[in-house]
Amino acid sequence: MPKLKTNKAVAKRVRVTKSGKFKFKRAGGRHKMASKSAKRARSLRKRVMASDADHKRIDYCLPYGRP
C-alpha cells in the first residue's frame, strides 16, 4: 500500500493540538488594519479552533497529523 500524501497547503496553515483539535489563524489580519476596528484587529490576532464540520476535511488532508 503506497504512502498517503500530506496536503502541504493545509499543513502550513493548521496546527494540531494535543487533544487532536485543529487550530488556525483567521484571514484578514495582514494589511488595511487602520480601517478595521480595534476589537476586530484584536480578534484577528488570535488563533481559533476549526469547527467540527471542517474537522473531517482537515483530517483527510493531514493523514499523519501535522509534520
Secondary structure by P-SEA (a helix, b strand, c coil): cbbbbcaaaaaacccccccbbbbbbbcccccccccccaaaaaaaabbbbbcccaaaaaaaacccccc
